Amino acid sequence: MSTATASCGTYRRPSMLESAAAGIGTSLVSWAERRRYIPPADLAMQRAALTRRQELGNLRQDAMGAAHSGLEPRP
């Protein structure tokens, strides 16, 4: 058992309400990111922003999955 796990106690699965709140929060952040203004003059900027948003979405999903998996964090 790592010191991080030992200091936090045992793992507790999130409640349905906590899971729903995390999902709603993630959806709101994604929605806000999609609404941000991107200047139409530079198509390359738009493509790069879209790629960053997709990568951030993937990282966010990975982080949420890891947070709720009960696995110990990597060093």
C-alpha positions in Angstrom: 0.0 0.0 0.0 1.5 3.4 -0.9 1.7 6.3 1.5 -0.9 8.2 -0.6 -3.4 5.3 -0.2 -2.5 4.9 3.4 -3.1 8.6 4.2 -6.5 8.6 2.4 -7.8 5.4 3.9 -9.6 2.7 2.0 -11.1 3.3 -1.5 -14.7 4.2 -1.6 -16.7 3.8 -4.8 -18.4 7.1 -5.9 -22.1 7.3 -5.3 -24.5 7.6 -8.2 -24.9 11.2 -7.4 -21.2 11.8 -7.4 -20.7 10.0 -10.7 -23.6 12.0 -12.3 -22.1 15.3 -11.0 -18.7 14.4 -12.4 -20.3 13.5 -15.8 -22.3 16.7 -15.9 -19.2 18.8 -15.0 -17.2 17.2 -17.7 -20.0 17.8 -20.2 -20.2 21.5 -19.2 -16.5 22.0 -19.6 -16.6 20.4 -23.0 -19.5 22.5 -24.0 -17.8 25.7 -22.9 -14.6 24.7 -24.8 -16.7 24.2 -28.0 -18.3 27.6 -27.6 -15.0 29.5 -27.4 -14.4 31.8 -30.3 -11.8 30.8 -32.8 -10.8 33.4 -35.4 -12.1 32.1 -38.8 -9.1 33.7 -40.6 -6.7 30.9 -39.8 -7.8 27.4 -40.7 -4.7 25.9 -39.2 -5.5 27.5 -35.8 -9.0 25.9 -35.9 -7.6 22.5 -36.7 -5.0 22.8 -34.0 -7.6 23.9 -31.4 -9.9 21.0 -32.4 -7.1 18.5 -32.0 -6.2 20.0 -28.5 -9.8 19.8 -27.4 -10.0 16.2 -28.5 -6.8 15.4 -26.7 -8.0 17.2 -23.6 -11.3 15.3 -23.7 -9.4 12.0 -23.9 -7.1 13.0 -21.0 -10.1 14.1 -19.0 -11.8 10.7 -19.6 -8.7 8.8 -18.7 -8.3 10.9 -15.5 -11.9 10.3 -14.5 -11.6 6.6 -15.2 -8.4 6.4 -13.1 -9.9 8.4 -10.3 -12.9 6.0 -10.0 -10.9 2.8 -10.7 -9.5 2.3 -7.2 -6.0 1.7 -8.5 -3.1 3.3 -6.8 -1.5 6.3 -8.6 1.7 5.7 -10.5 4.9 7.4 -9.0 
